[in-house]
Amino acid sequence: MACASPRTARAAPRVDGAVAPRGYFRAEPPWADASGVVLILEITSGRDRDAEVDRVEKRDAYAQAAIPVYLLVDRHHGEVTVFWAPGQGHYAQQATAKFGAPLHLPAPFDFELDTADFL
């Protein structure tokens, strides 16, 4: 998936998960246009300072690519954050829940994510 990144002129951040309409990626090359993606999932790993890439750089790159929803599972902080409403290179809305608490995902999903198993 192609989207902007401050690290390179043309970067495809390694994503942990992406949600798009059924069949969207079938005929797409590895550098697929991000316009059909409706949610990106990232899970922090490694050192806490490495997790800052997921928390800041990738979040900003996905907002610039107008990915409607970015879901970050932060294992270092023990919480899940959802970002939505991208515009002008940033997400206008966000909500966070500690592991074990429900987190409401916005449209087009519109459901409570049960994070009890994240503990």
N, C-alpha and C positions, 0 to 999 in steps of 0.2 A: 504494500500500500504506500503510495507516495503522499508525503505531506512535508511541510516546511520544518526545518530544524536549525537551531543556531549552530550546530556542530558542522554541518556540511551544506552545500548549496542544494543538493538533491538527496534527501535522506528518507529512508524507510525505517522508522523506528521499529525495533522488534517488539511486537505486541504479544501479550499473553492471551488475548482473546478479542474477537471482533464479531459483532452481530450485524448482519445485513440481510436483505430479503433473500429468500431461498433461491439458490442458483446464481446469485450475483457474481460470485468469484469464479464460476465455472469457465467462462470464456475469457477471463481477465489475465493479463500477464502478471508476473511477480510484482511489478510496479503499478498495481491497479489504482485507478482513480478512487480517491477516498469519498467521493460524493454519495455513494450508495450505502456507506457504513452509517449505522444509527447508534452504535455504542461500541466503545473500546473499553476493555478490561485490562488493568495492570495490577500486578501483585509485587510488592516490594520484596527484594531479596538482597543478599550480600550485606555489606556494611551500611550503616545508617547514612553515611555521606553519599554512598552510591544510590540510595533510595531517593535522594534529592532529585535525581534525573527524572524519576517517575512523578514526584510531587510537583516539580516546577517545569523542567524543560519539556517533557512529554505532554504535560497538561497544556502548556502554552502552544505547542506544535499542533495538538489536536483541536484546540480552540481556533487557531489560525486556519486549519483545514475545514472548519465548520462542522466537526463531528458533533452531532446533537447531544450526546451523553457520554461522559467519561467517568468510569467507575474505578476507583483506586482502593485496593485492599492493602492497607498499610500494616504489615506484620510487626514493624518496629514500634509503632504507636498503639497497636491493638485496636484499630478502628477502620471503618470503611467510610469513604467520602464519595459522594456523587456530585458531579459538576454538570451543569446544563445551561442552555440558553447562550450559545456562543455568539459573540458579536464584537467587532473591532479588535479581534485577536485575543479576546479574553472570555472566560465564562462569567456570565452575570449572576448566576445562582449556584449555590452549593449547600449541601447538608451533610452532616457527619454523625455517625453513630458508633459507639464503642462496641467491640465484639460482644455478642450476646443480646444486643438491643436491635429492634427492627429498624430498617431504613427504608423510607419511601422512595421508590424510583419514579421519576417523572415520566410524562408522556414521551414516547408512545407506549411505554411499558405500564405505568400507573399501577404498581402493586407494592406491597410491603416485602422487602427482602429480609428473610429470617437469617440472622447472622449467628445464631446460637451454636451452630457447628463450627464456627470459626475459632471458638475458644480452645 
